[in-house]
């Protein structure tokens, strides 16, 4: 309860309370000092009222006795009979007249000595002087020697002893002064030490209550300044710090909200930049700061750090033209630049613009580039398709025009070949002519199929049945080829004639790749939506530079190939809503994959 009350007090109240307490302590000491002064006054009064009068009368009496003793001794020695009483009494009267002030009252403690003094005076004035008046000088001397002098000596010693006692009492009272002063001094030292200790403790406690919360605040404010936004201070029990703590907490929470807003806005903008299909690089000319979006790193095939390093050093010599364009400060638009990556060569469309600040001053550059490799390839394919379409139309017309006279030529040559002898056949190379005529006819058929393959006439049929129609003829003509067929017995909705053409072309290509000797393995795999057929041969494989373009027209790895067979295969498969691709090709062989949809 007391601690809570103290913590709720303000620093001003605590300091004033401490000063009041110290003031009360010093006031208490002043009361003690007043008491000490009273004791000193009491001792002083004792000395004034008792010791000093005693000392005065004892000293006076001692002096009187000494003088009177001399007077008496002179009388005894000189026998001056008539002058003793006069001289004896004249000394006391002279001394009282010369003193000039009234003597203090005789203390009651000296009444006995005073009476004995008077008794001695009475002996001289009455007894001795009476004897002298009767001229009994010897009787006077005898009386002095027998009565006066013993009383005189005894009183003399008693006065001396009384003086010593009085001096001793005076010293005792003087020592009391010293004792009182020492006690007061020690008490002053003690009170001073207590006051100093209380001051130190109070100052320490007050400063601790001030510095500890301040140090805690400084520590947490430093942490907030270093980025720990939202960090709050513990509620202070000190009244002055409560409002400051609340203000700092509100500031920290608002900083966190502002930081989150800025961060979310920054992240949103970064997401926009990273979502754009455009590589963006910004360069600040003042701070030389470079920022890169994710699309740029993806297009260039390197991380942000590598990109920045190469950009600053221009150390990538194989793409020197690209980096030189990016380092230029010239404004340009839609410049095509090749860029070599580990995945191959890409064609980039690069542009650069000036980056302006709010005052429309140039502060840097913004570079953007787009990967147009696929677009360029598509344009090439479109141009090629347009050319092929035109060529196809021409080829279709030419094929129809060539096919009729070729049929007549083939018919007459067949008749001639049957009528000629073997010698004549060899002489005119009839087998070669017939073979080339058949080759021309095959090309014409492929050109007609290329120009218009025709929509598939679908039937539900097992793939094994299609293979059984043409595979025996191929096996007979290729005795060194081993066929392994492993297909799932599932009906497919396909055009048997076109699918037969697909497998015929693929198997023929595999036989030619194996030079008439090897193994062809045809097997299948079922997925959720497709029937996947694998055709694997043990040939020499397809070169890497031809694998991506092998399905394009007039592309072939064979010297006598037309480059139309695989394109026809691809068109037939695509017309069946399927796809064909090369899964693997190496010196150990090639694997073609046909993916046909299952019947629904």
C-alpha positions in Angstrom: 0.0 0.0 0.0 2.8 2.4 1.0 4.8 1.4 -2.1 1.9 2.1 -4.4 1.3 5.4 -2.7 5.0 6.4 -3.2 4.9 5.3 -6.8 1.9 7.4 -7.5 3.7 10.5 -6.1 5.3 12.8 -8.6 9.0 13.5 -8.5 8.3 17.0 -7.4 6.2 15.7 -4.4 8.9 13.2 -3.5 11.7 15.8 -3.5 9.6 18.3 -1.5 8.7 15.5 1.0 12.4 14.5 1.3 13.3 18.2 2.0 10.5 18.4 4.6 11.7 15.3 6.4 15.3 16.6 6.5 14.0 19.9 7.8 12.1 18.1 10.6 15.3 16.1 11.4 17.3 19.3 11.7 14.6 21.0 13.7 14.7 18.1 16.1 18.4 18.6 16.4 17.9 22.3 17.2 15.5 21.3 20.1 18.2 19.0 21.4 20.7 21.8 21.0 18.4 24.1 23.0 18.2 21.5 25.7 22.0 21.4 25.8 22.1 25.2 26.1 19.8 24.9 29.1 22.1 22.4 30.7 25.0 24.8 30.1 23.0 27.6 31.7 22.2 25.4 34.7 25.9 24.6 35.2 26.8 28.3 34.7 24.2 29.3 37.4 25.7 26.7 39.8 29.1 28.2 39.3 27.8 31.8 39.6 25.6 31.2 42.6 27.8 28.8 44.6 31.3 28.1 43.4 32.3 31.7 42.7 31.0 33.2 46.1 32.6 30.3 47.9 35.9 30.9 46.1 35.6 34.6 46.7 35.1 34.4 50.5 37.6 31.6 50.9 40.2 33.6 49.1 39.3 36.7 51.0 39.4 34.9 54.3 42.6 33.2 53.4 44.2 36.6 52.6 42.8 38.1 55.8 44.1 35.3 57.9 47.5 35.7 56.3 47.6 39.4 57.1 46.1 39.0 60.6 48.6 36.2 61.2 51.4 38.7 60.3 50.0 41.3 62.6 49.8 38.8 65.5 53.3 37.5 64.8 54.6 41.1 64.8 52.9 41.7 68.2 54.5 38.6 69.6 57.9 39.6 68.3 57.9 43.4 68.9 55.8 43.6 72.1 53.7 46.4 70.8 51.0 46.2 73.3 48.7 49.0 72.4 48.6 48.7 68.6 47.4 45.0 68.2 43.6 45.5 68.1 43.8 48.7 66.1 46.0 47.1 63.4 43.9 43.9 63.5 40.7 45.8 62.9 42.1 48.5 60.6 43.0 45.9 57.8 39.4 44.7 57.4 38.0 48.3 57.2 40.6 49.4 54.7 40.0 46.3 52.4 36.2 46.8 52.5 36.6 50.5 51.6 39.1 49.8 48.7 37.2 47.0 47.1 34.7 49.5 45.6 31.8 47.0 45.3 29.6 45.0 47.6 30.8 41.6 48.5 28.6 38.6 47.5 26.4 37.0 50.1 28.2 34.4 52.1 27.1 30.9 51.0 25.4 28.8 53.6 28.1 26.2 53.1 30.7 28.7 54.6 28.7 29.7 57.6 30.8 27.5 59.9 34.1 29.1 58.6 32.6 32.5 58.9 31.6 31.9 62.5 35.1 30.7 63.3 36.6 33.8 61.6 34.4 35.9 63.8 35.5 33.9 66.8 39.2 34.5 66.0 38.4 38.2 65.6 36.6 38.2 68.9 39.6 36.5 70.6 41.9 39.4 69.5 39.5 42.3 69.9 38.0 41.3 73.2 40.1 38.8 75.0 43.6 39.8 73.9 42.9 43.5 73.8 41.2 43.3 77.3 44.3 41.7 78.7 46.4 44.4 77.0 44.1 47.1 78.4 45.0 45.8 81.9 48.7 45.8 80.8 48.9 42.0 81.0 51.1 41.6 78.1 52.4 38.2 79.0 48.9 37.0 79.6 47.9 38.3 76.2 50.8 36.5 74.5 50.1 33.3 76.4 46.4 33.5 75.4 47.4 34.0 71.7 49.8 31.1 71.8 47.6 28.7 73.6 44.1 29.6 72.2 44.4 31.9 69.2 47.2 30.3 67.2 45.9 26.7 67.3 42.5 27.9 66.2 44.2 30.1 63.6 46.3 27.3 62.1 43.3 24.9 62.1 41.1 27.4 60.4 43.9 28.2 57.9 44.1 24.5 56.9 40.3 24.2 56.7 40.1 27.3 54.4 42.9 25.9 52.3 41.1 22.5 52.0 37.8 24.3 51.3 39.4 26.3 48.5 40.8 23.0 47.0 37.3 21.5 47.2 35.8 24.6 45.6 38.4 24.5 42.8 37.7 20.8 42.3 34.0 21.5 42.0 34.7 24.4 39.6 36.8 22.1 37.5 34.0 19.5 37.6 31.5 22.1 36.4 33.9 23.2 33.7 34.2 19.5 32.6 30.5 19.4 32.4 30.7 22.2 29.8 33.1 20.1 27.8 30.9 17.0 28.2 27.8 18.9 27.1 29.6 20.4 24.2 31.1 17.0 23.1 27.7 15.3 23.5 26.2 18.1 21.3 29.0 17.7 18.8 28.6 13.9 18.6 24.8 14.4 18.3 25.4 16.9 15.6 27.7 14.5 13.7 25.2 11.7 14.1 22.3 13.8 12.9 24.4 15.1 10.1 25.4 11.5 9.1 21.7 10.4 9.3 20.6 13.4 7.3 23.3 12.7 4.7 22.4 9.0 4.6 18.7 9.9 4.3 19.6 12.4 1.5 21.7 9.8 -0.3 19.1 7.1 0.0 16.3 9.5 -1.0 18.3 10.8 -3.9 19.3 7.3 -5.0 15.7 6.1 -4.8 14.3 9.1 -6.6 17.1 9.0 -9.3 16.5 5.2 -9.6 12.8 5.8 -10.1 13.8 8.4 -12.7 16.8 6.7 -14.5 15.6 3.1 -14.5 12.4 3.8 -16.4 14.3 6.2 -18.7 17.0 3.6 -19.4 14.3 1.0 -20.2 12.5 3.6 -22.4 15.8 4.4 -24.2 16.5 0.7 -24.8 13.1 0.0 -26.2 13.0 3.3 -28.2 16.4 2.2 -29.7 14.9 -1.1 -30.6 11.9 0.6 -32.2 14.3 2.9 -34.1 16.1 -0.2 -35.4 13.0 -1.6 -36.9 11.1 -3.4 -34.1 7.9 -1.4 -34.8 5.0 -2.3 -32.6 7.2 -2.9 -29.6 5.4 -1.5 -26.5 6.8 -0.3 -23.1 5.5 -1.7 -19.9 3.1 0.6 -18.1 5.1 2.8 -15.7 3.9 3.2 -12.1 5.5 6.6 -12.0 3.0 9.4 -12.6 5.2 11.5 -14.9 6.2 8.5 -17.1 2.7 7.1 -17.6 1.7 9.7 -20.2 5.2 9.4 -21.9 4.9 5.6 -22.0 1.4 5.8 -23.6 2.7 8.3 -26.2 5.7 6.1 -27.1 3.4 3.0 -27.3 1.0 4.9 -29.6 3.9 6.1 -31.7 5.3 2.5 -32.0 1.9 1.1 -32.9 1.4 3.8 -35.5 4.9 3.2 -36.9 4.1 -0.5 -37.2 0.8 0.3 -39.0 2.6 2.8 -41.3 5.5 0.3 -41.9 3.0 -2.5 -42.7 1.1 -0.2 -45.0 4.3 0.8 -46.8 5.6 -2.8 -46.8 2.3 -4.1 -48.2 2.3 -1.3 -50.8 5.9 -2.1 -51.7 5.1 -5.9 -51.8 2.1 -5.1 -54.0 4.2 -3.1 -56.4 6.9 -5.7 -56.4 4.3 -8.4 -57.1 3.0 -6.3 -60.0 6.5 -5.8 -61.4 7.4 -9.5 -60.8 4.1 -10.6 -62.5 4.7 -8.6 -65.6 6.0 -10.8 -68.5 8.7 -8.1 -69.0 12.2 -8.0 -67.6 12.8 -4.7 -65.9 16.1 -3.2 -64.6 16.2 0.2 -63.0 19.4 2.1 -62.4 19.7 5.1 -60.1 22.5 7.4 -61.4 22.9 9.1 -58.0 23.2 6.1 -55.7 24.1 3.6 -58.5 21.5 1.4 -57.0 20.2 -1.4 -59.3 16.9 -3.1 -58.9 15.8 -6.2 -60.9 12.4 -7.9 -61.1 12.0 -11.7 -61.2 11.1 -11.9 -64.8 14.5 -10.3 -65.7 16.4 -13.0 -63.8 14.2 -15.7 -65.3 14.7 -14.5 -68.8 18.5 -14.1 -68.4 18.9 -17.3 -66.5 20.8 -15.9 -63.5 20.0 -14.7 -60.0 19.8 -11.0 -59.0 23.3 -10.9 -57.5 25.0 -12.4 -60.6 23.0 -10.1 -62.9 24.1 -7.0 -60.9 27.7 -8.2 -60.9 27.9 -8.8 -64.6 26.1 -5.5 -65.4 28.6 -3.5 -63.3 31.7 -5.3 -64.7 30.3 -6.2 -68.2 32.2 -9.5 -67.8 29.9 -11.7 -69.9 31.8 -11.5 -73.3 29.4 -13.9 -75.1 26.6 -11.5 -74.6 28.7 -8.3 -74.9 26.3 -6.6 -77.3 23.4 -7.0 -74.8 25.3 -5.6 -71.9 26.7 -2.7 -74.0 23.1 -1.8 -75.0 22.0 -2.0 -71.3 24.9 0.2 -70.1 24.2 2.9 -72.7 22.4 6.0 -71.6 20.8 6.5 -75.0 17.0 6.2 -75.2 16.0 3.5 -77.7 13.0 1.3 -78.4 12.4 -2.3 -79.5 16.0 -3.3 -80.3 16.4 -7.0 -81.1 19.4 -8.5 -79.3 20.4 -12.2 -79.1 21.2 -13.6 -75.6 23.0 -16.9 -75.0 21.9 -18.9 -71.9 22.5 -22.4 -70.7 19.1 -23.3 -72.2 20.0 -21.9 -75.6 20.0 -18.7 -77.5 17.1 -16.3 -76.9 16.0 -13.3 -78.9 15.3 -10.3 -76.7 13.4 -7.1 -77.6 15.2 -4.4 -75.5 14.0 -0.8 -74.8 15.3 1.9 -72.5 13.6 5.1 -71.1 14.6 7.9 -68.7 13.6 7.7 -65.1 12.3 11.1 -63.8 11.7 12.4 -60.3 8.8 14.6 -59.2 10.7 17.7 -60.5 10.9 16.0 -63.9 14.7 15.7 -63.6 16.5 12.7 -64.9 17.7 10.5 -62.0 18.3 7.2 -63.8 17.2 4.8 -66.4 14.6 2.1 -66.8 15.5 -0.8 -69.1 12.9 -3.4 -70.1 13.2 -6.4 -72.4 10.9 -9.2 -73.5 11.8 -12.7 -74.6 10.4 -12.9 -78.2 12.1 -16.2 -79.0 8.8 -18.1 -79.2 7.1 -15.2 -80.9 9.9 -15.0 -83.5 9.7 -18.8 -84.0 5.9 -18.5 -84.3 6.3 -15.8 -86.9 8.8 -18.0 -88.8 6.4 -20.9 -88.6 3.5 -18.7 -89.7 5.6 -17.5 -92.6 6.6 -21.0 -93.3 3.0 -22.2 -92.9 1.9 -19.6 -95.3 4.6 -20.6 -97.7 3.7 -24.3 -97.2 0.1 -23.5 -97.7 0.9 -21.9 -101.0 3.4 -24.6 -101.8 0.7 -27.2 -100.8 -1.8 -25.7 -103.1 0.7 -25.6 -105.9 1.9 -29.1 -105.0 -1.7 -30.5 -104.8 -2.4 -29.1 -108.3 0.9 -30.3 -109.6 0.5 -33.7 -108.0 -2.9 -34.1 -109.7 -1.4 -33.0 -113.0 1.7 -35.2 -112.5 -0.1 -38.2 -111.2 -2.2 -39.0 -114.3 0.7 -39.0 -116.8 2.9 -40.7 -114.2 0.3 -43.5 -114.0 0.4 -43.9 -117.8 4.2 -44.0 -117.8 4.2 -46.4 -114.9 1.7 -48.7 -116.8 3.7 -48.8 -120.0 7.0 -49.3 -118.1 5.4 -52.2 -116.2 4.4 -53.8 -119.6 7.8 -53.1 -121.0 9.4 -54.6 -117.8 7.3 -57.7 -118.3 8.2 -58.1 -121.9 11.9 -57.3 -121.7 14.5 -60.0 -121.1 16.7 -59.9 -118.1 19.6 -58.7 -120.3 17.5 -55.8 -121.7 16.3 -54.9 -118.2 19.8 -54.7 -117.0 20.8 -52.8 -120.1 18.2 -50.1 -119.6 18.2 -50.2 -115.7 14.5 -51.1 -115.6 14.5 -52.1 -111.9 16.0 -48.7 -111.0 13.5 -46.8 -113.2 10.6 -48.7 -111.7 11.9 -48.0 -108.1 12.3 -44.3 -108.9 8.8 -44.2 -110.4 7.4 -45.7 -107.2 9.4 -43.1 -105.2 7.9 -40.3 -107.2 4.5 -41.7 -106.7 5.1 -42.0 -103.0 6.2 -38.3 -102.9 3.1 -37.3 -104.8 0.9 -39.2 -102.3 2.6 -37.6 -99.3 2.3 -34.1 -100.9 -1.5 -34.8 -101.4 -1.8 -36.0 -97.8 0.2 -33.0 -96.6 -2.0 -30.5 -98.4 -5.2 -32.1 -97.1 -4.8 -35.0 -94.7 -8.6 -35.3 -94.3 -10.7 -35.7 -91.2 -10.3 -39.1 -89.5 -13.1 -41.6 -90.0 -13.2 -43.1 -86.5 -13.9 -46.6 -85.5 -13.7 -48.4 -82.2 -10.8 -50.8 -82.8 -8.0 -52.5 -80.9 -4.6 -51.2 -81.8 -3.3 -54.8 -82.1 -5.6 -55.4 -85.0 -4.2 -52.5 -86.9 -0.7 -53.7 -86.2 -1.6 -57.2 -87.5 -2.6 -55.9 -90.9 0.7 -54.5 -91.9 3.3 -55.7 -89.5 3.7 -59.3 -91.0 4.7 -57.7 -94.4 7.4 -55.6 -92.7 8.7 -58.6 -90.7 9.1 -60.6 -93.9 11.0 -57.8 -95.6 13.2 -57.2 -92.6 14.3 -60.5 -91.3 17.1 -59.0 -89.1 14.7 -56.8 -87.2 13.2 -58.2 -83.9 9.8 -56.9 -83.0 8.5 -56.9 -79.4 4.8 -55.9 -79.1 3.3 -55.4 -75.6 0.0 -53.4 -75.9 -2.9 -53.1 -73.5 -6.1 -54.7 -75.1 -8.2 -51.5 -75.0 -10.4 -50.2 -77.9 -9.6 -46.8 -79.3 -11.7 -44.4 -81.4 -9.3 -43.8 -84.3 -9.1 -43.9 -88.1 -7.5 -47.3 -88.8 -6.1 -46.2 -92.2 -4.4 -43.0 -90.8 -3.1 -44.8 -87.7 -1.7 -47.5 -89.9 0.1 -44.7 -91.9 1.5 -43.3 -88.6 3.0 -46.6 -87.4 4.1 -47.5 -91.0 6.2 -44.2 -91.2 7.6 -44.5 -87.6 8.6 -48.2 -88.1 10.1 -47.5 -91.5 12.2 -44.6 -90.0 13.3 -46.9 -87.2 14.4 -49.6 -89.6 16.3 -47.1 -91.7 18.0 -45.7 -88.5 19.1 -49.2 -87.5 20.3 -50.0 -91.0 18.0 -53.0 -91.2 19.3 -54.7 -88.0 18.2 -54.3 -84.4 15.2 -54.4 -82.0 11.9 -52.4 -82.1 9.9 -52.5 -78.9 6.3 -51.2 -79.0 4.6 -51.0 -75.6 1.8 -49.0 -73.9 0.9 -47.3 -70.7 -2.5 -46.2 -69.4 -3.1 -42.9 -67.7 -6.3 -41.3 -66.4 -7.2 -39.8 -69.7 -4.9 -41.2 -72.4 -3.5 -44.3 -74.0 0.3 -43.8 -74.3 2.2 -45.8 -76.8 6.1 -46.0 -76.8 8.0 -47.0 -79.9 11.6 -47.7 -79.0 14.4 -48.6 -81.5 18.1 -49.5 -81.1 19.2 -47.1 -83.8 21.9 -44.5 -83.8 19.6 -41.7 -82.6 18.6 -38.3 -83.9 21.1 -35.4 -83.6 20.4 -32.9 -80.9 20.1 -30.0 -83.2 17.3 -31.8 -85.2 15.3 -33.0 -82.3 13.4 -29.8 -81.8 12.6 -29.4 -85.6 12.2 -33.0 -86.6 8.4 -32.7 -87.0 8.8 -29.7 -89.3 8.4 -30.1 -93.1 11.5 -30.9 -95.2 13.6 -31.7 -92.1 15.3 -35.1 -92.2 18.4 -36.8 -90.9 18.5 -39.1 -93.9 20.2 -38.2 -97.2 17.3 -39.5 -99.3 14.5 -38.4 -97.0 11.8 -36.0 -98.1 11.3 -34.6 -94.6 7.5 -34.9 -94.9 6.8 -38.3 -93.2 7.0 -37.2 -89.5 5.1 -34.0 -90.3 2.3 -36.1 -91.7 2.5 -38.3 -88.7 2.2 -35.3 -86.4 -0.8 -33.9 -88.3 -2.6 -37.3 -88.2 -2.0 -37.6 -84.4 -3.1 -34.0 -83.7 -6.3 -34.6 -85.8 -7.0 -37.4 -83.3 -6.6 -34.8 -80.4 -3.4 -36.5 -79.4 0.3 -35.6 -79.5 3.6 -37.1 -80.4 7.1 -36.2 -79.1 10.5 -37.6 -78.6 11.1 -38.8 -75.1 14.7 -39.8 -75.5 17.3 -40.0 -78.3 20.9 -41.1 -78.0 23.4 -43.4 -79.6 21.6 -46.3 -77.9 18.3 -45.5 -79.7 15.3 -43.3 -79.9 11.9 -43.4 -78.1 8.9 -41.9 -79.7 5.7 -41.3 -77.6 2.2 -41.2 -79.0 -0.5 -40.0 -76.6 -4.0 -40.8 -77.8 -7.2 -40.0 -75.8 -9.2 -42.8 -74.3 -12.8 -43.4 -75.3 -15.2 -41.6 -73.0 
